[in-house]
Amino acid sequence: MKSKIDISIEKLKEKEELLRSKLSAIKDRSKNISVNATEFKKNCERLDNLLEKLDEKRLSFDYKRLKIQRNVLRDMFE
């Protein structure tokens, strides 16, 4: 027959195993979160770069359009 101390020790060991498995799961999740955060940051940087390029293209297009309009106006008044 097991004593109360032996039963308590067994229960503590079971709880320890359970806590270790939970800790392992938490560590795995934190690694995934870290990877996802890094990917998110990279995607944000890529998006910023694409937006800058888009703005540059818009400005370039607007400049070309204005230049054409200026030339048309110049031709009209010459």
C-alpha positions in Angstrom: 0.0 0.0 0.0 1.3 3.4 -1.0 1.7 6.1 1.5 0.3 9.6 1.1 3.8 10.9 0.5 4.3 8.4 -2.4 0.9 9.4 -3.9 1.7 13.1 -3.6 5.1 12.6 -5.2 3.5 10.8 -8.1 0.9 13.5 -8.6 3.7 16.1 -8.5 5.6 14.2 -11.1 2.5 14.0 -13.3 1.9 17.8 -12.9 5.6 18.4 -13.7 5.3 16.4 -16.9 2.2 18.3 -17.9 3.8 21.7 -17.1 6.9 20.7 -19.1 4.7 19.8 -22.1 2.8 23.0 -21.8 6.0 25.0 -21.6 7.3 23.2 -24.7 4.1 24.1 -26.6 4.4 27.7 -25.5 8.0 27.9 -26.6 7.0 26.5 -30.0 4.2 29.1 -30.3 6.6 31.9 -29.4 9.0 30.8 -32.1 6.1 30.9 -34.6 5.0 34.3 -33.4 8.6 35.6 -33.8 8.8 34.2 -37.3 5.4 35.7 -38.2 6.4 39.0 -36.8 9.6 39.1 -38.8 7.7 38.1 -42.0 5.1 40.8 -41.2 7.8 43.4 -40.8 9.5 42.4 -44.1 6.1 42.5 -45.9 5.5 46.0 -44.5 8.9 47.2 -45.7 8.1 45.7 -49.2 4.7 47.4 -49.2 6.4 50.7 -48.3 8.9 50.3 -51.1 6.1 49.5 -53.6 4.1 52.5 -52.5 7.2 54.7 -53.0 7.8 53.3 -56.4 4.1 53.9 -57.3 4.3 57.5 -56.1 7.5 58.0 -58.2 5.7 56.5 -61.3 2.7 58.7 -60.7 4.9 61.8 -60.4 6.8 60.8 -63.5 3.5 60.3 -65.4 2.1 63.6 -64.1 5.3 65.4 -65.1 5.2 63.9 -68.6 1.5 64.8 -69.0 2.2 68.4 -67.9 5.1 68.6 -70.3 2.9 67.5 -73.1 0.2 70.0 -72.1 2.8 72.7 -72.0 4.0 71.8 -75.5 0.5 71.7 -76.8 -0.2 75.1 -75.3 3.0 76.5 -76.6 2.2 75.2 -80.1 -1.3 76.8 -79.9 0.0 80.2 -79.1 3.0 80.3 -81.4 
